Amino acid sequence: MKKILMTGIAALALAATTATAQEVPKSPEVAETGKMVIANTLEYAPFEFIDENGQQVGANIELAAAVAKLMGAKLEVTRIPFPSMIPGLAADRFRIAWETFSATEERLKQVDFVMFLKSGLVVSTTPDKKASFTGDMPLCGKRIGVIGGTVSDFLVDKLVAECAAKGQPALDKKVFLEGKDVIQAALSDRIDGKMDDATASGYFEVTSKGQLVVLPGLYDEAPLGIAVKKGDTATATMLADGLNALIADGTYKTVMEKYGLGTAMIDKAFIVDSMDDIK
């Protein structure tokens, strides 16, 4: 009976896997070649990079490989400089630029996007201070470090004004020249937290083994995604459906959290062919 039960469970698991694969429609190119070819820089950790063993790794590489596997296709990565990606798509040199693009009116004249994560700014602090960031305005009354001239620098100015306008304790902005200076200030208790890009902050949390931890909450949120040639609905649909299958089965979460990108996750991948589609 136990053997029969286990066989039945295995059959159900296989059926579920097969059904998931069948639900991801292959683009004509993938159907013909059996390969999913992506353009990628391989130069932007934690999304894509070459590790110490010479292997192609990163969140984008692992997610792309997982989508290809769902379709029974082989992933092939073509290394392309970032500025050449949209012109390359427009010229039909490749079909997929798997990077983390933001949508702009200018870009949308040549390409469409499949959004699969979100970008923004986050605050990191030492584990012992994490519980002290509470309430609707957790940064009021705190010493927050930023790199001068960055988006974080300007955003914290706005938050300083908001704390004052609402009668909250003052937010004390501290400006530093480089990212390493802000990190050292946080670790040495010269500031209570640092505001920086969510991806860089999450990756530091992972690689530093939690010396600084990312607080909940994303500021200046915007979606990021993969670029495909304008009007290439078959490729865009394949990628969106594949990513949503990974979201449903938990693979997406596992990969994102592995690289410290938990705060960048979204609930559903979606196609953008105009600025009206931005969610």
Protein Blocks (a to p, Z undefined) as FASTA:
>chain_A
ZZmmmmmmmmmmmmmmmmmmmmpccdfklmmnopacdddeklacfkbccdfkopaedjkl
mmmmmmmmmnopacddddddfklmmmmmmnopafbdcddddddfklmmmbccddfbdcdd
dddddfklmmmmgcjblmgopacdddehiaklmmmmmmmmmmmmnopacddddddfbfkl
mmmmmmnopafbdcddfklmmmmmmmnnomaccdehiehiacddddddehilmlmmmmmm
mmmmmmmnommmmmmmmnopmmmpcfbdcddfbfklpZZ
